[in-house]
Amino acid sequence: MMLRFRPLLLGCLVLPFALTQPAPAQEKAGFDPSKAEIAPLGLPSPYDKFLGLDQVLSLNFDDWKKVYGDIATDVVVDKFTNESDVALALGVKIADGVMAIKARNVQGLNDCSKQIEDLAKKLGVKDEEMSRAKTVRAHANKGEWLQVFMELGFLQTDIMKSLRAQGNTKRRSLIITAGWMQGLQYTAYVVKNHYSAAASNYLREPVLVKAMQADLNNLPEDIKTSPKVAAIISALPEILQGVNIPLDGSISKDGVEKLNSSAKGIVEKITGD
């Protein structure tokens, strides 16, 4: 029995000594840029820009409803058979859903939610992963807009997680880019119609555009050369030039109109035949 206790007793004797003689602290390794990694792009939301424009332009819900009515595009889900085209259309409708929330447009959000659900299913997202779509519509019909915003965010996350789990990184890149493009159309449209130098700065996003370019250029060749994806890749350099301004810079009104026109043309191609 004594032999069993001796290691413990020795340990007790050594411990106080160790506490009085602390080991020298190791210096933290410096930052090594060569080991840095860029996290995958998340799904960008234009909502933060809408909130910022509210502060600069003092817009109200009626203003946003008009914007939604002028730009939101219904899609005929059945006509999309190409996987890449479905992913692009889904990105556009997610952006439309965000604008419907901003505009507090119940019917618009119901329509967007249904189309998002149908498009996501065509990409293999399961019914149980789409349960929040019905919750979004239920809260919208009750006018519970905070819950609507939260549930739509969760729904988007569920969709993106499902696509990642299936190894569909190519679809993810297309959804992100198309959603951003529709968000650009909304934002540039608002800035164009209520132009000020301060408002134009909300279009500044060079780092994000460069990241989207890199993702699209890494897609398989057959996807990059498909008509809709090729049109986006071709348009992005000019769009990058338009949004690549200093932190405290601004975009001319003509520049804003060009960005709006470019985004509109791409979205029309995405949602067309």
C-alpha positions in Angstrom: 0.0 0.0 0.0 2.8 2.4 0.8 4.4 1.9 -2.5 1.2 3.0 -4.2 1.2 6.3 -2.3 4.9 7.3 -2.7 4.5 8.7 -6.3 1.7 10.9 -5.0 3.7 12.1 -2.1 6.7 12.8 -4.3 4.4 14.7 -6.6 3.1 16.8 -3.7 6.6 17.7 -2.7 7.7 18.6 -6.2 4.6 20.7 -7.0 5.3 23.6 -4.5 8.8 23.8 -5.8 7.6 24.0 -9.4 5.2 26.8 -8.5 8.1 28.9 -7.2 10.1 28.2 -10.3 7.8 28.9 -13.2 8.9 27.9 -16.6 9.8 30.9 -18.8 6.8 31.9 -21.0 7.1 31.0 -24.6 7.0 33.9 -27.0 4.0 33.9 -29.3 4.9 33.1 -32.9 4.6 36.0 -35.2 2.0 36.2 -38.0 3.1 34.3 -41.1 1.2 35.7 -44.1 2.2 32.7 -46.2 0.0 30.5 -44.0 -3.0 32.8 -44.1 -6.1 31.4 -45.7 -9.1 33.2 -47.1 -12.4 31.9 -45.8 -15.0 30.9 -48.4 -17.4 33.6 -49.4 -20.6 33.8 -47.4 -23.9 34.8 -49.0 -23.8 38.6 -49.1 -27.0 40.4 -48.1 -27.9 43.9 -49.5 -29.9 44.6 -46.3 -27.0 46.4 -44.6 -26.8 48.8 -47.6 -30.5 49.4 -47.5 -30.2 50.4 -43.8 -27.3 52.7 -44.6 -29.2 54.3 -47.5 -32.1 54.9 -45.1 -29.9 57.1 -43.0 -28.5 59.0 -45.9 -31.7 59.4 -48.0 -34.5 59.2 -45.4 -36.4 56.6 -47.4 -39.7 55.1 -46.1 -41.5 51.8 -46.7 -43.5 53.2 -49.6 -40.2 54.1 -51.3 -38.8 50.6 -50.8 -42.1 49.0 -52.1 -41.7 51.0 -55.3 -38.1 49.8 -55.7 -39.2 46.2 -55.2 -42.0 46.6 -57.7 -39.7 48.2 -60.3 -36.9 45.5 -60.0 -38.0 42.2 -58.5 -38.2 39.5 -61.1 -40.5 36.4 -60.9 -38.9 33.3 -62.3 -40.7 30.4 -64.0 -39.0 27.6 -62.1 -40.0 24.8 -64.5 -38.1 26.4 -67.4 -34.7 26.1 -65.6 -33.2 22.7 -66.4 -29.5 23.4 -66.3 -28.1 23.1 -62.8 -26.0 26.3 -63.1 -29.0 28.3 -64.3 -31.0 27.1 -61.4 -28.3 28.2 -59.0 -28.1 31.6 -60.5 -31.9 32.1 -60.4 -31.9 31.0 -56.8 -29.3 33.7 -55.9 -31.5 36.4 -57.6 -34.6 35.3 -55.7 -32.8 35.3 -52.4 -31.9 39.0 -53.0 -35.5 39.7 -54.0 -36.6 38.1 -50.7 -34.4 40.4 -48.7 -35.8 43.4 -50.6 -39.4 42.2 -50.0 -38.6 42.2 -46.3 -37.2 45.7 -46.5 -40.3 46.8 -48.3 -42.6 44.9 -46.0 -44.3 43.5 -49.1 -46.2 40.4 -47.9 -47.3 39.1 -51.2 -43.8 39.7 -52.7 -42.2 37.8 -49.9 -44.7 34.9 -50.2 -43.9 34.7 -53.9 -40.1 34.9 -53.3 -40.2 32.3 -50.5 -42.1 29.8 -52.7 -39.7 30.3 -55.7 -36.7 30.0 -53.4 -38.1 26.7 -52.1 -38.8 25.3 -55.5 -35.4 26.3 -56.9 -33.5 24.9 -53.9 -35.4 21.6 -54.3 -34.2 21.4 -57.9 -30.7 21.6 -56.6 -31.3 18.6 -54.2 -32.1 20.5 -51.0 -34.4 18.2 -49.0 -37.9 19.1 -47.8 -36.9 19.0 -44.2 -34.1 21.5 -44.9 -36.7 23.8 -46.4 -39.2 23.8 -43.5 -38.3 27.4 -42.7 -39.8 28.6 -46.0 -43.3 28.0 -44.6 -42.3 29.7 -41.4 -41.1 32.8 -43.3 -44.5 33.0 -45.1 -46.4 32.5 -41.8 -44.6 35.4 -40.0 -45.0 37.7 -43.1 -48.7 37.1 -43.2 -48.9 38.1 -39.5 -46.7 41.2 -40.1 -44.0 39.9 -37.8 -41.1 41.4 -39.7 -38.3 40.8 -37.2 -39.1 37.1 -37.2 -39.4 37.1 -41.0 -35.9 38.6 -41.3 -34.4 36.1 -38.9 -36.2 33.1 -40.4 -35.1 34.1 -44.0 -31.5 34.3 -42.8 -31.8 30.8 -41.2 -33.4 29.5 -44.4 -30.5 30.9 -46.5 -28.0 29.3 -44.1 -29.8 25.9 -44.3 -29.7 26.0 -48.1 -26.0 26.9 -48.2 -25.2 24.2 -45.6 -27.0 21.6 -47.6 -25.1 22.5 -50.8 -21.8 22.4 -49.0 -22.6 19.0 -47.5 -23.3 17.7 -51.0 -20.0 19.1 -52.2 -21.7 21.6 -54.5 -19.1 24.4 -54.2 -19.7 25.4 -57.8 -23.4 26.0 -57.1 -22.5 28.0 -54.0 -20.3 30.4 -56.1 -23.1 30.9 -58.6 -25.7 31.6 -55.9 -23.5 34.1 -54.2 -22.6 36.0 -57.4 -26.1 36.2 -58.7 -27.5 37.3 -55.3 -24.8 40.0 -55.1 -25.6 41.1 -58.7 -29.3 41.6 -57.9 -28.4 43.4 -54.7 -26.1 45.7 -56.8 -29.0 46.4 -59.1 -31.3 47.4 -56.2 -28.6 49.5 -54.5 -27.5 51.3 -57.7 -31.1 51.9 -58.7 -31.8 53.6 -55.4 -28.6 55.7 -55.5 -29.2 56.7 -59.1 -32.7 58.0 -58.3 -31.5 59.8 -55.1 -28.0 60.6 -56.0 -25.4 62.0 -53.6 -21.7 61.4 -53.3 -22.2 60.0 -49.8 -24.9 57.5 -51.0 -22.7 56.4 -53.9 -20.0 55.2 -51.5 -22.4 52.4 -50.5 -21.6 50.7 -53.8 -17.9 50.4 -52.9 -17.0 46.6 -52.7 -13.8 45.9 -54.6 -12.6 43.1 -52.4 -15.8 41.2 -52.6 -15.9 41.5 -56.4 -12.3 40.3 -56.7 -13.2 37.3 -54.5 -16.2 36.4 -56.7 -14.1 36.7 -59.8 -11.6 34.3 -58.4 -14.3 31.8 -57.4 -15.9 31.9 -60.9 -12.6 31.5 -62.6 -11.9 28.4 -60.6 -15.2 26.7 -61.8 -15.0 23.8 -64.3 -14.6 24.9 -67.9 -18.0 23.7 -69.0 -19.7 25.9 -66.4 -17.5 28.9 -67.1 -18.3 28.8 -70.8 -22.1 28.4 -70.3 -23.8 31.5 -71.7 -25.1 33.0 -68.4 -22.0 32.4 -66.4 -19.7 33.6 -69.2 -21.8 36.8 -69.3 -21.2 37.4 -65.6 -17.5 36.7 -65.9 -17.2 39.1 -68.8 -19.1 41.9 -67.0 -17.2 41.7 -63.7 -14.0 43.5 -64.7 -15.9 46.7 -65.7 -18.1 46.4 -62.5 -14.9 46.0 -60.4 -13.6 49.2 -62.0 -16.8 51.0 -61.1 -16.8 50.0 -57.4 -13.1 50.2 -56.8 -12.9 53.6 -55.1 -11.1 54.8 -52.0 -12.7 54.4 -48.6 -13.7 58.0 -48.5 -14.3 58.2 -52.3 -17.5 58.5 -54.4 -18.8 57.3 -57.7 -20.1 59.8 -60.3 -23.8 59.7 -61.2 -22.8 58.4 -64.6 -20.8 55.7 -62.9 -23.8 54.7 -60.8 -26.0 54.5 -63.9 -23.5 52.2 -65.6 -23.4 49.9 -62.6 -27.2 49.8 -62.5 -27.3 49.1 -66.2 -24.7 46.3 -66.0 -26.4 44.6 -63.1 -29.8 44.9 -64.7 -28.5 43.3 -67.9 -26.9 40.4 -66.1 -30.1 39.7 -64.0 -32.3 39.8 -67.1 -30.0 37.2 -68.7 -30.1 35.1 -65.6 -33.8 35.1 -65.3 -34.6 34.9 -69.0 -34.7 31.9 -71.3 
